[in-house]
Amino acid sequence: VAGHLVRLNPDGALDSSFASAPAWQGEINQILQDGDGRLWVLGHGQGEAGRQPRLQRREAAGTLDSTFAPTWSDDAKLNGLALDAAGNVLVVGRFTSFDGQARTNLVRLSPDVAVDPAFSVPAAAEAGELTCVAVANDGRIAIGGVATNVFATTFLRVLKSDGTRDPEFSPFSGPGSPLMRVAFDSGGDLLTVEHFLLTSSYWTPDHFSR
């Protein structure tokens, strides 16, 4: 499919009114829709320096929001998005700055796409890289990834909505596979999926837990 981004009607037919221009050149890893119907598209593209992270905001009709053009630190990776009840978007990955502001691995963008100056999370800097993020109905935030730059380690923290640690959750860093997905169920329990293993030509979850 040209542009790698399409919208399907409820009957599965291609929505010809969806204008995904300019076309996305590269790989799309996640799409998030905010409360105003805009689409946040996260992935990678190929630049002169090789594989580069990309983050776009598009209008509901698919056209690019040219007012949103964030920057981040060299050699950064952007891995996951989540939306909170206030309309803020959380971005996780491996970086030391975002849009000119010092942030390590986790940043919160307000609905006007400015970096939230009050949201700076020391716990996020304890990870070598964050790979996933989720927000619970009560505002708690789960972040998961790699504890250090060593691959076979697991990092998991739960934060309160202001970014401070949730005292009821025991932080975990230790041997294990990197977390690939975190989610809260309707009861507030945390679900995690660890790194995927390739077995008999199929991708299968290594571990799934609640």
C-alpha positions as CSV (number, residue, x, y, z in Angstrom):
1,V,0.0,0.0,0.0
2,A,1.5,3.3,-1.0
3,G,2.3,5.5,2.1
4,H,1.9,2.5,4.5
5,L,-1.0,4.3,6.2
6,V,-4.6,3.7,5.2
7,R,-8.1,3.8,6.9
8,L,-10.7,1.1,6.4
9,N,-14.4,1.6,6.5
10,P,-16.5,-0.5,8.9
11,D,-17.2,-3.0,6.0
12,G,-13.4,-3.3,5.4
13,A,-13.3,-1.3,2.2
14,L,-10.6,1.2,1.7
15,D,-11.6,4.8,2.8
16,S,-10.7,6.8,-0.3
17,S,-11.3,10.1,1.7
18,F,-8.4,9.4,4.0
19,A,-5.5,11.5,2.7
20,S,-2.3,10.0,4.1
21,A,-0.1,12.6,2.5
22,P,2.8,13.1,2.6
23,A,3.4,9.3,2.4
24,W,5.2,7.7,5.3
25,Q,8.5,6.3,4.1
26,G,9.6,3.5,6.5
27,E,8.1,1.4,9.2
28,I,5.1,2.3,11.3
29,N,5.0,0.7,14.8
30,Q,2.1,2.3,16.6
31,I,-0.9,4.6,15.9
32,L,-2.7,6.4,18.7
33,Q,-5.8,8.6,18.3
34,D,-6.3,11.5,20.7
35,G,-9.5,12.9,22.0
36,D,-9.7,15.4,19.2
37,G,-9.5,12.7,16.6
38,R,-5.9,13.4,15.5
39,L,-3.6,10.5,14.8
40,W,-0.2,10.1,16.4
41,V,2.0,7.9,14.2
42,L,5.2,6.4,15.6
43,G,7.9,4.4,13.7
44,H,11.1,4.6,11.8
45,G,12.3,6.0,8.5
46,Q,15.6,5.7,6.5
47,G,17.8,8.8,6.5
48,E,21.3,9.5,5.5
49,A,22.5,8.3,8.9
50,G,20.5,5.0,8.6
51,R,17.3,4.1,10.5
52,Q,15.9,7.1,12.2
53,P,12.9,7.4,14.6
54,R,9.9,9.3,13.4
55,L,6.9,10.8,15.2
56,Q,4.1,12.6,13.4
57,R,0.7,14.0,14.3
58,R,-1.9,13.9,11.6
59,E,-5.4,15.4,11.4
60,A,-8.4,13.0,11.5
61,A,-8.5,13.1,7.7
62,G,-4.9,11.9,7.4
63,T,-3.2,15.1,6.5
64,L,0.1,16.0,8.2
65,D,0.0,18.5,11.1
66,S,3.0,20.6,10.0
67,T,3.0,22.5,13.3
68,F,4.3,19.4,15.1
69,A,7.9,18.8,14.3
70,P,9.7,17.7,17.5
71,T,13.4,17.0,17.8
72,W,15.3,14.6,20.1
73,S,18.8,13.7,21.1
74,D,21.2,12.0,18.6
75,D,21.0,8.2,18.5
76,A,17.5,8.3,20.1
77,K,14.9,5.6,19.8
78,L,11.2,6.1,20.1
79,N,9.3,3.0,21.1
80,G,5.8,3.6,22.5
81,L,2.9,6.0,23.0
82,A,0.1,6.3,25.5
83,L,-2.7,8.8,26.1
84,D,-3.9,9.9,29.5
85,A,-7.4,11.2,30.5
86,A,-6.3,14.8,30.3
87,G,-5.3,14.4,26.6
88,N,-1.6,14.3,27.3
89,V,0.6,12.0,25.2
90,L,3.4,10.0,26.8
91,V,6.4,9.0,24.6
92,V,9.0,6.4,25.7
93,G,12.2,5.2,24.2
94,R,15.9,5.9,24.6
95,F,16.8,9.6,24.6
96,T,18.2,12.3,26.8
97,S,16.4,15.3,25.3
98,F,13.1,15.9,23.6
99,D,12.3,19.1,21.7
100,G,15.2,20.9,23.4
101,Q,14.2,19.9,26.9
102,A,16.3,17.5,29.0
103,R,14.2,14.3,29.4
104,T,15.5,10.8,29.8
105,N,13.5,8.0,28.2
106,L,10.1,9.4,29.0
107,V,8.4,12.7,28.1
108,R,4.8,13.9,28.4
109,L,3.4,16.2,25.8
110,S,0.4,18.5,26.6
111,P,-2.5,18.7,24.2
112,D,-0.8,21.7,22.6
113,V,2.2,19.4,22.0
114,A,4.5,21.3,24.4
115,V,6.8,19.3,26.7
116,D,5.2,19.3,30.1
117,P,7.7,21.2,32.3
118,A,6.3,19.7,35.5
119,F,6.7,16.1,34.4
120,S,10.3,14.9,34.9
121,V,10.6,11.3,36.0
122,P,13.9,10.2,37.7
123,A,12.7,6.6,37.6
124,A,12.7,6.6,33.8
125,A,16.4,7.3,33.8
126,E,17.1,4.1,35.7
127,A,16.2,2.2,32.5
128,G,18.7,1.6,29.7
129,E,15.7,1.9,27.3
130,L,12.0,2.1,27.7
131,T,10.0,0.0,25.3
132,C,6.4,0.4,26.4
133,V,4.0,2.6,28.4
134,A,0.4,2.4,29.5
135,V,-2.0,4.5,31.5
136,A,-4.6,3.2,33.9
137,N,-8.1,4.6,34.4
138,D,-7.0,6.0,37.7
139,G,-4.1,7.8,36.1
140,R,-1.3,5.5,37.1
141,I,1.5,5.0,34.5
142,A,3.4,1.8,33.8
143,I,6.7,1.9,32.1
144,G,8.7,-1.2,31.0
145,G,11.8,-2.0,29.1
146,V,15.4,-2.9,29.6
147,A,17.0,-2.3,33.0
148,T,20.4,-1.6,31.5
149,N,22.0,-1.7,28.1
150,V,22.4,-5.5,28.6
151,F,19.6,-7.2,26.6
152,A,18.6,-10.0,29.1
153,T,17.2,-7.7,31.8
154,T,13.7,-6.6,32.7
155,F,12.7,-3.2,33.9
156,L,9.2,-2.4,35.3
157,R,7.9,0.6,37.2
158,V,4.5,2.0,38.1
159,L,4.2,5.7,38.6
160,K,1.5,8.0,39.9
161,S,0.0,10.5,37.5
162,D,2.5,13.2,38.5
163,G,5.5,10.9,37.7
164,T,6.4,10.0,41.2
165,R,6.6,6.3,42.1
166,D,3.5,4.4,43.2
167,P,4.5,3.3,46.7
168,E,2.2,0.3,46.5
169,F,4.1,-1.2,43.6
170,S,7.4,-2.9,44.1
171,P,9.8,-1.8,41.3
172,F,11.5,-4.7,39.4
173,S,14.8,-4.8,37.7
174,G,16.5,-8.1,37.2
175,P,17.2,-11.1,35.0
176,G,14.7,-11.7,32.3
177,S,13.5,-10.7,28.9
178,P,12.9,-7.0,28.1
179,L,9.2,-6.0,28.4
180,M,7.6,-5.4,25.0
181,R,4.0,-4.5,26.1
182,V,2.3,-3.3,29.3
183,A,-1.4,-2.7,29.8
184,F,-3.9,-2.2,32.6
185,D,-7.1,-4.1,32.6
186,S,-10.5,-2.6,33.6
187,G,-9.8,-3.6,37.3
188,G,-6.5,-1.8,37.4
189,D,-4.3,-4.9,37.3
190,L,-1.1,-4.7,35.3
191,L,-0.5,-7.1,32.3
192,T,2.9,-7.5,30.8
193,V,4.4,-9.3,27.8
194,E,8.1,-10.0,27.6
195,H,10.3,-10.3,24.6
196,F,9.1,-12.5,21.7
197,L,10.9,-15.6,20.7
198,L,11.1,-17.1,17.2
199,T,10.0,-20.7,17.4
200,S,9.3,-23.0,14.4
201,S,9.0,-19.9,12.1
202,Y,6.3,-18.3,14.3
203,W,6.6,-15.3,16.7
204,T,5.3,-16.5,20.1
205,P,5.3,-14.6,23.4
206,D,8.0,-15.7,25.8
207,H,6.1,-14.7,28.9
208,F,2.7,-13.2,29.5
209,S,1.8,-12.3,33.1
210,R,-0.6,-10.3,35.2
